[in-house]
Amino acid sequence: MKLFPHKNTPTDTHIKANKAADDRVPDGLLRKCPKCHHEIFANELNKFYECPYCFYGFRISAKKRLSWLVDQVQEWDKDIESSNPLKFPDYQKKIKHAQKISGLKESVWTGLAKINQTQFALAIMDPTFIMGSLGQMTGEKLTRLFEKATLQHLPVVLFAASGGARMQMGKVSNAVARHSQAGLFYLVVLTDPTTGGVTASFASQGDIIIAEPHAIVGFAGKRVIEQTIHEKVAADLQDAENVLNHGFIDHIVRRSQEKRIIEWLIKVGGYHD
């Protein structure tokens, strides 16, 4: 004998009703910080997209970063875009999707920038474009940036964000080396995530290397490391703060302070307008 009518017990009908209610909640209303795990209302995020609790910088497009980072910009090589020389299946479809999301034709924005009267060459790798991975034309744009900066005697500021390298590491690193040989300043800002071949090459070649709070910085992923050494690794192994403690980063800088710090570092680095 049933103690309660069927309609008063949890049923699939009730579950479906809850799912329908969830569908009415606007997308993007809540964001969960991947580091401190606080749930944050979208209107609590400032223009820097920083977690108000731990100052983790959420992954943002290059164009969003430009909106608060600099005072003047002139984009370079904006029409360069990827081809598919190795004929990877569905590669062009992925590229078109990434272009739509990021508003870029390749995974890096490059150009001439100014903060107040301090002028420099700027590159911003975009994590919304196939996680900023270094492809053929990304490498070409970065190489051209360093070549132009060398010819025009400009310092370079590069925001690194990459899930790995598709190709071109050596080409970019050689251009970085020539820029350095000309006695010019190079500043790297590591954002979340900076991994793979990008970390192993030009993201580690800066005269000064700073990072955003709690950015993932490393070469291989934790899973690959654990499978290789057959041991568990610390949860914070690749956090920027841990990398700083081991001497691979010079300082951790919050996004709200980056504009001021970048201008100061360029001036201290020996550049004069």
For each residue, the residues with C-beta under 8 A, 3 or more apart:
1:
2: 5 6
3:
4: 8 9
5: 2 8 9
6: 2 9 11
7: 11
8: 4 5
9: 4 5 6
10: 14 15
11: 6 7 14 15
12: 15 16
13: 16 17
14: 10 11 17 18
15: 10 11 12 18 19
16: 12 13 19 20
17: 13 14 20 21
18: 14 15 21 22
19: 15 16 22 23
20: 16 17 23 24
21: 17 18 24 25
22: 18 19 25
23: 19 20
24: 20 21
25: 21 22 29
26: 29
27:
28: 31 42
29: 25 26 41 42
30: 39 40 41 42
31: 28 39 40 41 42 45 58
32: 37 38 39 40
33: 36 37 38 39 40 51 53 54 56
34: 37 56
35: 51 54 56 214
36: 33 51 53 54 56
37: 32 33 34
38: 32 33 51 53 54
39: 30 31 32 33
40: 30 31 32 33 44 45 51 52 53
41: 29 30 31 44
42: 28 29 30 31 45
43:
44: 40 41 52
45: 31 40 42 49 50 52 58
46: 49 50 52 256
47: 67 68
48: 57 68 254 255 256
49: 45 46 57 58 60 64 255
50: 45 46 55 56 57 58 254 255 256
51: 33 35 36 38 40 54 55 56 57 58
52: 40 44 45 46 55
53: 33 36 38 40
54: 33 35 36 38 51 213 214
55: 50 51 52 213 214 254 255
56: 33 34 35 36 50 51 192 212 213 214
57: 48 49 50 51 60 191 192 212 213 214 215 254 255
58: 31 45 49 50 51
59: 127 128 161 191 192
60: 49 57 64 65 127 128
61: 64 65 101 102 103 104 126 127 128
62: 65 66 102 104 108 109 124 125 126 159
63: 66 67 102 103 104 109
64: 49 60 61 67
65: 60 61 62 68 69 124 159
66: 62 63 69 70 73 109 124
67: 47 63 64
68: 47 48 65 255 259
69: 65 66 113 115 258 259 262
70: 66 73 113 114 115 122 259
71: 114 115 116
72: 113 114
73: 66 70 111 112 113 114 122
74: 111 112 113
75: 78 109 110 111
76: 110 111 112 141 144 145 148
77: 80 110 140 141 144 145
78: 75 105
79: 105
80: 77 105 106 137 140 141
81: 95 99 105 106 137
82: 95 105 106 135 136 137 138
83: 136 137
84: 87 88 91 92 95
85: 136
86:
87: 84 91
88: 84 91
89:
90: 93 94
91: 84 87 88 94 95
92: 84 95 96
93: 90 96 97
94: 90 91 97 98 130
95: 81 82 84 91 92 98 99 130
96: 92 93 99 100
97: 93 94 100 101
98: 94 95 101 102 107 128 129 130
99: 81 95 96 102 103 104 105 129
100: 96 97
101: 61 97 98 128 129
102: 61 62 63 98 99 107 126 128 129
103: 61 63 99
104: 61 62 63 99 107 108 109 126 129
105: 78 79 80 81 82 99 137
106: 80 81 82 129 135 137 138 141
107: 98 102 104 125 126 129 130 132 133 134 135 138
108: 62 104 123 124 125 126 132 138 141 142
109: 62 63 66 75 104 122 123 124 126
110: 75 76 77 121 122 123 124 141 142 144 145
111: 73 74 75 76 121 122
112: 73 74 76 119 120 121 122 154
113: 69 70 72 73 74 119 120 121 122 157
114: 70 71 72 73 117 118 119 120
115: 69 70 71 118 120 259 262 263
116: 71 263
117: 114 273
118: 114 115 263 266 267 271 273
119: 112 113 114 154 273
120: 112 113 114 115 149 154 155 156 157 266 271
121: 110 111 112 113 145 146 148 149 152 154 155 156 157
122: 70 73 109 110 111 112 113 156 157 158
123: 108 109 110 141 142 145 156 157 158 159
124: 62 65 66 108 109 110 158 159 161
125: 62 107 108 132 138 158 159 160 161 162 191 198
126: 61 62 102 104 107 108 109 129 132 161
127: 59 60 61 131 132 161 162 163 191 192 193
128: 59 60 61 98 101 102
129: 98 99 101 102 104 106 107 126 132
130: 94 95 98 107 133 135 163
131: 127 161 162 163 164 193
132: 107 108 125 126 127 129 160 161 162 163 198
133: 107 130 138 162 163 164 165 166 196
134: 107 138 139 162 164 165 166 167 168 169 172 197 198
135: 82 106 107 130 138 139 166 167 168
136: 82 83 85 139 140 166 167 168
137: 80 81 82 83 105 106 140 141
138: 82 106 107 108 125 133 134 135 141 142 166 168
139: 134 135 136 142 143 167 168 169 171 172
140: 77 80 136 137 143 144 168 171
141: 76 77 80 106 108 110 123 137 138 144 145
142: 108 110 123 138 139 145 146 158 168 172 175 202
143: 139 140 146 147 168 171 172 174 175
144: 76 77 110 140 141 147 148
145: 76 77 110 121 123 141 142 148 149 156 175
146: 121 142 143 149 150 156 172 175 176 178 179
147: 143 144 150 151 175 178
148: 76 121 144 145 151 152 154
149: 120 121 145 146 152 153 154 155 156 179 184
150: 146 147 153 175 178 179 182 184
151: 147 148
152: 121 148 149
153: 149 150 182 184
154: 112 119 120 121 148 149 184 271
155: 120 121 149 184 185 186 187 266 269 271
156: 120 121 122 123 145 146 149 179 184 185 186 187
157: 113 120 121 122 123 187 189 262 266
158: 122 123 124 125 142 186 187 188 189 202 203 206
159: 62 65 123 124 125 189 191
160: 125 132 188 189 190 191 194 198 199 202 203
161: 59 124 125 126 127 131 132 191 192 193 194
162: 125 127 131 132 133 134 165 193 194 195 196 197 198 199 203
163: 127 130 131 132 133 193 195 196
164: 131 133 134 195 196 197 198
165: 133 134 162 168 169 196 197 198 201
166: 133 134 135 136 138
167: 134 135 136 139
168: 134 135 136 138 139 140 142 143 165 171 172
169: 134 139 165 172 173 197 198 200 201 202
170: 173 174 201
171: 139 140 143 168 174 175
172: 134 139 142 143 146 168 169 175 176 201 202
173: 169 170 176 177 201 202 205
174: 143 170 171 177 178
175: 142 143 145 146 147 150 171 172 178 179
176: 146 172 173 179 180 186 202 205
177: 173 174 180 181 205
178: 146 147 150 174 175 181 182
179: 146 149 150 156 175 176 182 184 186
180: 176 177 183 184 186 205 207
181: 177 178
182: 150 153 178 179
183: 180 270
184: 149 150 153 154 155 156 179 180 271
185: 155 156 207 265 266 269 270 271
186: 155 156 158 176 179 180 205 206 207
187: 155 156 157 158 206 207 208 209 210 262 265 266 269
188: 158 160 202 203 204 205 206 208 209 210
189: 157 158 159 160 210 211 212 253 258 262
190: 160 194 203 209 210 211 212 215 217 240 249
191: 57 59 125 127 159 160 161 194 211 212 215
192: 56 57 59 127 161 212 214 215 216
193: 127 131 161 162 163 215 216 217
194: 160 161 162 190 191 198 199 203 211 215 216 217 218
195: 162 163 164 198 199 216 217 218 219 220 221 238
196: 133 162 163 164 165 199 200 219 220
197: 134 162 164 165 169 200 201
198: 125 132 134 160 162 164 165 169 194 195 201 202 203
199: 160 162 194 195 196 203 204 217 218 219
200: 169 196 197 203 204 219
201: 165 169 170 172 173 197 198 204 205
202: 142 158 160 169 172 173 176 188 198 205
203: 158 160 162 188 190 194 198 199 200 206 209
204: 188 199 200 201 209 248
205: 173 176 177 180 186 188 201 202
206: 158 186 187 188 203 209
207: 180 185 186 187 269
208: 187 188 250 251 265 269
209: 187 188 190 203 204 206 248 249 250
210: 187 188 189 190 249 250 251 252 253 261 265
211: 189 190 191 194 215 217 240 243 244 249 251 252 253
212: 56 57 189 190 191 192 215 240 252 253 254 255
213: 54 55 56 57 240 241 252 254
214: 35 54 55 56 57 192 239 240 241
215: 57 190 191 192 193 194 211 212 239 240
216: 192 193 194 195 238 239 240
217: 190 193 194 195 199 211 238 239 240 243 248 249
218: 194 195 199 221 237 238 243
219: 195 196 199 200
220: 195 196 224 225 228
221: 195 218 224 225
222: 225 226 233 237 238
223: 226 227
224: 220 221 227 228
225: 220 221 222 228 229 233 237
226: 222 223 229 230 231 232 233
227: 223 224 230
228: 220 224 225
229: 225 226 233
230: 226 227
231: 226
232: 226
233: 222 225 226 229 237
234: 237 242
235:
236: 239 241 242
237: 218 222 225 233 234 242
238: 195 216 217 218 222 242 243
239: 214 215 216 217 236 242 243
240: 190 211 212 213 214 215 216 217 243 244 249 252
241: 213 214 236 244 245 252
242: 234 236 237 238 239 245 246
243: 211 217 218 238 239 240 246 248 249
244: 211 240 241 247 248 249 250 251 252
245: 241 242
246: 242 243
247: 244
248: 204 209 217 243 244
249: 190 209 210 211 217 240 243 244 252
250: 208 209 210 244
251: 208 210 211 244
252: 210 211 212 213 240 241 244 249
253: 189 210 211 212 257 258 261
254: 48 50 55 57 212 213 257 258
255: 48 49 50 55 57 68 212 258
256: 46 48 50
257: 253 254 260 261
258: 69 189 253 254 255 261 262
259: 68 69 70 115 262 263
260: 257 263 264
261: 210 253 257 258 264 265
262: 69 115 157 187 189 258 259 265 266
263: 115 116 118 259 260 266 267
264: 260 261 267 268
265: 185 187 208 210 261 262 268 269
266: 118 120 155 157 185 187 262 263 269 271
267: 118 263 264 271 272
268: 264 265
269: 155 185 187 207 208 265 266
270: 183 185
271: 118 120 154 155 184 185 266 267
272: 267
273: 117 118 119
